[in-house]
Amino acid sequence: MVQSGFALEEQRNWSDAITCNRRAILVRPDYAEAHFNLALLHLLTGKFREGWQEYEWRWVTKGFSTPRRHFSQPQWDGSPFPGRTLLVHMEQGFGDIIQFIRYVPMVAGRGGGVIVAGPPELRGLLASVDGVDRVLVDGDAWPEFHLHILDVAAAGSGD
C-alpha cells in the first residue's frame, strides 16, 4: 500500500497518497515508513500539527541516519520558559538548519535563554541569529540546560 502512496506522491496527488498511507497504517500500525511518509505529506500540505506528530516515526525507519539524543531534561512544549535555558539541537542537513533557525527569535521571546547546537560550519551563522545566547558544535560538552527541543520548527511554525 505504501508503494501506491509513493506513486501517488510522484503524481502530486497528495490527498490520495495520504489516504493510501493511512490505510497501510490501519493494516500494520507499527509500519514506520508509512507513518514517516504520512508525516512528510502532512507537512507538505500545511497540516503541521499532524505532520510533526507523525514525524517522530523517523527514528524507527530503516536507514534514518541521525542518531537520537536522549536527555533527562524534558522536551520543550512551546510554553513560556522564563528564567530557564532551552537547548535547541539540530538533526538535519544545512538547508533545514538554515530554514528553521529563523524561528529562534520567536522562541527566545518565550522568556528564557537559548543555546543552539549545530555543525561547526554554521557556527558563525547560528551565532548571528537574534536570541541565540550560545552556540555549541560537535565535540563541545553539553552545558547545563532545563529544556530541550530538536530543531524549532514544531514549536515555532504552529498550524
C-alpha positions, 0 to 999 in steps of 0.5 A, a space after each residue: 500500500 505504501 508503494 501506491 502512496 509513493 506513486 501517488 506522491 510522484 503524481 502530486 496527488 497528495 490527498 490520495 497518497 495520504 489516504 493510501 498511507 493511512 490505510 497501510 497504517 490501519 493494516 500494520 500500525 507499527 509500519 514506520 515508513 508509512 507513518 514517516 511518509 504520512 508525516 512528510 505529506 502532512 507537512 507538505 500540505 500545511 497540516 503541521 500539527 499532524 505532520 510533526 506528530 507523525 514525524 517522530 516515526 523517523 527514528 524507527 525507519 530503516 536507514 534514518 541516519 541521525 542518531 537520537 539524543 536522549 536527555 533527562 531534561 524534558 522536551 520543550 512544549 512551546 510554553 513560556 520558559 522564563 528564567 530557564 535555558 532551552 537547548 535547541 539541537 539540530 538533526 538535519 542537513 544545512 538547508 533545514 538548519 538554515 530554514 528553521 533557525 529563523 524561528 529562534 527569535 520567536 522562541 527566545 521571546 518565550 522568556 528564557 535563554 537559548 543555546 543552539 547546537 549545530 555543525 561547526 560550519 554554521 557556527 558563525 551563522 547560528 551565532 548571528 541569529 537574534 536570541 541565540 545566547 550560545 552556540 555549541 558544535 560537535 565535540 563541545 560538552 553539553 552545558 547545563 540546560 532545563 529544556 530541550 527541543 530538536 530543531 524549532 520548527 514544531 514549536 515555532 511554525 504552529 498550524 
